[in-house]
Amino acid sequence: MPSPTSIQGRNLGAAVFLVLGPLQDNERVGTLVACVGRVFASANANTTFAHVLGRIPNGYIMFRSSAGGLIYDPTTGATSWTTTSITLRATVAGTYSFLLL
């Protein structure tokens, strides 16, 4: 069983540091990229964001929301994700921050 600080054997120390420390948008730490203060103007509407991960993301971890909502992938199999952009939806319009994995 993985330790509480790993997912599939990958160390999450960098992610924990990012969540607790000050972040800048598109900041890289190891294989993660921070997406800070991304605005979802409408609830449940596709919103596409550019990223600097350099590959198709494996997923994301949301760590901040101004509106108390959640973000989610609007497609099956992340087909709208590319090496330079990701499309997500939010259950409530607002400003969200998340890590791309």
Backbone as CSV, one residue per row, in Angstrom:
resi,resn,N_x,N_y,N_z,CA_x,CA_y,CA_z,C_x,C_y,C_z
1,MET,0.847,-1.179,0.000,0.000,0.000,0.000,0.891,1.241,0.000
2,PRO,0.595,2.251,-0.842,1.389,3.480,-0.862,1.290,4.232,0.455
3,SER,2.348,4.979,0.738,2.329,5.798,1.948,1.372,6.965,1.742
4,PRO,0.980,7.676,2.828,0.060,8.813,2.682,0.623,9.945,1.833
5,THR,1.938,9.949,1.612,2.533,11.023,0.814,2.893,10.563,-0.591
6,SER,2.273,9.473,-1.070,2.552,9.035,-2.428,1.285,8.522,-3.096
7,ILE,1.264,8.625,-4.401,0.191,8.061,-5.209,0.891,7.213,-6.264
8,GLN,0.534,5.959,-6.345,1.158,5.017,-7.265,2.675,5.079,-7.148
9,GLY,3.175,5.184,-5.915,4.607,5.179,-5.675,5.312,6.493,-5.945
10,ARG,4.595,7.525,-6.328,5.215,8.826,-6.617,5.150,9.709,-5.380
11,ASN,6.256,10.331,-5.053,6.351,11.179,-3.876,5.565,12.474,-4.082
12,LEU,4.725,12.830,-3.117,3.929,14.062,-3.201,4.514,15.189,-2.355
13,GLY,5.750,15.045,-1.934,6.363,16.094,-1.122,6.311,17.455,-1.783
14,ALA,6.571,17.503,-3.086,6.533,18.777,-3.808,5.135,19.361,-3.798
15,ALA,4.107,18.520,-3.964,2.725,18.997,-3.960,2.353,19.540,-2.592
16,VAL,2.749,18.867,-1.541,2.444,19.339,-0.191,3.114,20.678,0.047
17,PHE,4.358,20.835,-0.396,5.051,22.108,-0.243,4.325,23.206,-0.997
18,LEU,3.899,22.922,-2.227,3.205,23.932,-3.019,1.908,24.375,-2.364
19,VAL,1.145,23.432,-1.848,-0.136,23.766,-1.238,0.068,24.649,-0.019
20,LEU,1.144,24.413,0.713,1.385,25.176,1.937,2.163,26.464,1.705
21,GLY,2.856,26.567,0.599,3.680,27.742,0.346,3.040,28.682,-0.656
22,PRO,3.653,29.863,-0.858,3.138,30.806,-1.849,3.331,30.247,-3.256
23,LEU,2.361,30.477,-4.104,2.383,29.935,-5.459,2.291,31.032,-6.498
24,GLN,2.899,30.769,-7.635,2.771,31.630,-8.793,2.119,30.804,-9.904
25,ASP,1.310,31.445,-10.739,0.673,30.734,-11.839,1.736,30.172,-12.776
26,ASN,1.536,28.945,-13.233,2.443,28.215,-14.122,3.814,27.948,-13.503
27,GLU,3.902,27.958,-12.181,5.151,27.617,-11.499,5.363,26.109,-11.582
28,ARG,6.595,25.707,-11.923,6.942,24.288,-12.020,7.689,23.860,-10.761
29,VAL,7.334,22.689,-10.259,8.091,22.038,-9.194,8.154,20.565,-9.564
30,GLY,9.311,20.129,-9.997,9.440,18.756,-10.460,8.543,18.527,-11.655
31,THR,7.656,17.530,-11.563,6.768,17.204,-12.683,5.384,17.825,-12.525
32,LEU,5.232,18.742,-11.584,3.941,19.396,-11.333,3.961,20.827,-11.848
33,VAL,2.795,21.349,-12.188,2.646,22.754,-12.569,1.464,23.324,-11.800
34,ALA,1.654,24.478,-11.180,0.578,25.144,-10.447,-0.247,26.006,-11.395
35,CYS,-1.554,25.909,-11.282,-2.496,26.761,-12.015,-3.236,27.559,-10.945
36,VAL,-2.826,28.790,-10.764,-3.304,29.593,-9.639,-4.224,30.692,-10.128
37,GLY,-5.371,30.850,-9.462,-6.286,31.942,-9.767,-6.932,31.841,-11.130
38,ARG,-7.239,30.623,-11.565,-7.892,30.449,-12.860,-9.389,30.692,-12.692
39,VAL,-9.953,31.547,-13.541,-11.351,31.969,-13.408,-12.263,31.108,-14.285
40,PHE,-13.291,30.559,-13.656,-14.373,29.878,-14.352,-15.547,30.849,-14.314
41,ALA,-15.874,31.464,-15.451,-16.883,32.523,-15.495,-18.302,32.003,-15.317
42,SER,-18.548,30.757,-15.732,-19.898,30.183,-15.644,-19.828,28.786,-15.064
43,ALA,-20.848,28.430,-14.320,-20.935,27.075,-13.777,-21.199,26.068,-14.891
44,ASN,-20.573,24.913,-14.787,-20.800,23.777,-15.681,-20.589,24.095,-17.162
45,ALA,-19.696,25.025,-17.453,-19.352,25.367,-18.835,-17.883,25.027,-19.083
46,ASN,-17.572,24.497,-20.264,-16.183,24.191,-20.597,-15.338,25.448,-20.508
47,THR,-14.199,25.341,-19.831,-13.252,26.439,-19.726,-11.874,25.873,-20.036
48,THR,-11.200,26.430,-21.040,-9.900,25.926,-21.461,-8.805,26.856,-20.975
49,PHE,-7.759,26.256,-20.401,-6.622,26.997,-19.872,-5.344,26.512,-20.528
50,ALA,-4.432,27.440,-20.820,-3.093,27.079,-21.289,-2.277,26.610,-20.086
51,HIS,-1.321,25.717,-20.331,-0.413,25.286,-19.268,0.983,25.075,-19.846
52,VAL,1.981,24.972,-18.987,3.375,24.803,-19.403,3.936,23.447,-18.976
53,LEU,3.079,22.466,-18.781,3.524,21.146,-18.335,4.407,20.461,-19.387
54,GLY,4.137,20.729,-20.666,4.940,20.146,-21.727,4.528,18.733,-22.110
55,ARG,3.440,18.255,-21.538,2.890,16.940,-21.857,1.412,16.961,-21.496
56,ILE,0.673,15.948,-21.912,-0.730,15.856,-21.528,-0.784,15.516,-20.042
57,PRO,-1.511,16.283,-19.244,-1.573,16.015,-17.800,-2.178,14.636,-17.506
58,ASN,-1.722,14.038,-16.408,-2.300,12.780,-15.934,-3.528,13.038,-15.073
59,GLY,-3.674,14.257,-14.581,-4.790,14.613,-13.718,-4.520,15.942,-13.048
60,TYR,-5.265,16.240,-12.012,-5.113,17.512,-11.308,-5.567,17.327,-9.862
61,ILE,-5.105,18.233,-9.029,-5.543,18.289,-7.628,-5.966,19.723,-7.349
62,MET,-7.227,19.943,-7.042,-7.716,21.277,-6.700,-7.372,21.559,-5.239
63,PHE,-6.858,22.761,-4.975,-6.537,23.078,-3.591,-7.084,24.409,-3.108
64,ARG,-7.750,25.150,-3.962,-8.338,26.411,-3.504,-9.510,26.784,-4.390
65,SER,-10.567,27.315,-3.769,-11.752,27.744,-4.498,-12.333,28.964,-3.809
66,SER,-12.682,29.976,-4.599,-13.293,31.178,-4.022,-14.787,31.006,-3.814
67,ALA,-15.359,29.951,-4.422,-16.808,29.841,-4.448,-17.351,28.571,-3.788
68,GLY,-16.490,27.735,-3.266,-16.950,26.518,-2.610,-17.377,25.426,-3.558
69,GLY,-17.032,25.546,-4.826,-17.400,24.521,-5.802,-16.266,23.543,-6.027
70,LEU,-16.462,22.680,-7.000,-15.467,21.692,-7.403,-15.180,21.847,-8.882
71,ILE,-14.004,21.422,-9.317,-13.713,21.379,-10.743,-13.739,19.923,-11.195
72,TYR,-14.097,19.731,-12.461,-14.160,18.366,-12.988,-13.869,18.355,-14.474
73,ASP,-13.498,17.170,-14.968,-13.202,16.953,-16.381,-14.516,16.724,-17.121
74,PRO,-14.844,17.554,-18.111,-16.130,17.414,-18.806,-16.164,16.297,-19.836
75,THR,-15.036,15.634,-20.085,-14.988,14.598,-21.118,-14.575,13.264,-20.516
76,THR,-14.864,12.211,-21.213,-14.414,10.885,-20.805,-13.041,10.641,-21.404
77,GLY,-12.085,10.293,-20.546,-10.750,9.995,-21.047,-9.894,11.210,-21.323
78,ALA,-10.279,12.362,-20.822,-9.490,13.598,-20.954,-9.133,13.899,-22.411
79,THR,-10.064,13.674,-23.336,-9.767,13.888,-24.754,-9.550,15.356,-25.100
80,SER,-9.987,16.268,-24.247,-9.816,17.690,-24.534,-8.515,18.236,-23.932
81,TRP,-7.681,17.371,-23.406,-6.409,17.804,-22.837,-5.300,17.612,-23.857
82,THR,-4.404,18.595,-23.943,-3.276,18.524,-24.869,-1.992,18.843,-24.115
83,THR,-0.898,18.890,-24.837,0.392,19.219,-24.232,0.491,20.697,-23.860
84,THR,-0.476,21.517,-24.299,-0.431,22.955,-23.998,-1.700,23.502,-23.359
85,SER,-2.781,22.689,-23.288,-4.021,23.198,-22.693,-4.818,22.083,-22.032
86,ILE,-5.710,22.502,-21.134,-6.590,21.573,-20.430,-7.977,22.213,-20.358
87,THR,-9.016,21.410,-20.567,-10.389,21.898,-20.471,-11.044,21.276,-19.248
88,LEU,-11.606,22.124,-18.398,-12.272,21.686,-17.175,-13.586,22.436,-17.036
89,ARG,-14.412,22.004,-16.095,-15.629,22.710,-15.705,-15.620,22.882,-14.199
90,ALA,-16.367,23.879,-13.723,-16.539,24.096,-12.286,-18.031,24.020,-11.963
91,THR,-18.343,23.464,-10.791,-19.747,23.356,-10.399,-20.337,24.709,-10.024
92,VAL,-19.475,25.661,-9.679,-19.890,27.015,-9.304,-18.904,27.985,-9.949
93,ALA,-19.387,29.070,-10.557,-18.495,30.070,-11.117,-17.609,30.647,-10.019
94,GLY,-16.352,30.882,-10.310,-15.442,31.439,-9.308,-14.000,31.278,-9.744
95,THR,-13.095,31.546,-8.810,-11.669,31.452,-9.049,-11.140,30.211,-8.334
96,TYR,-10.403,29.382,-9.059,-9.913,28.114,-8.533,-8.403,28.005,-8.753
97,SER,-7.754,27.258,-7.883,-6.339,26.938,-8.047,-6.178,25.431,-7.975
98,PHE,-5.290,24.888,-8.824,-5.097,23.450,-8.870,-3.700,23.130,-9.370
99,LEU,-3.250,21.919,-9.096,-1.983,21.412,-9.576,-2.245,20.464,-10.738
100,LEU,-1.464,20.579,-11.791,-1.516,19.598,-12.869,-0.466,18.540,-12.599
101,LEU,-0.848,17.300,-12.717,0.048,16.173,-12.459,0.558,15.594,-13.762
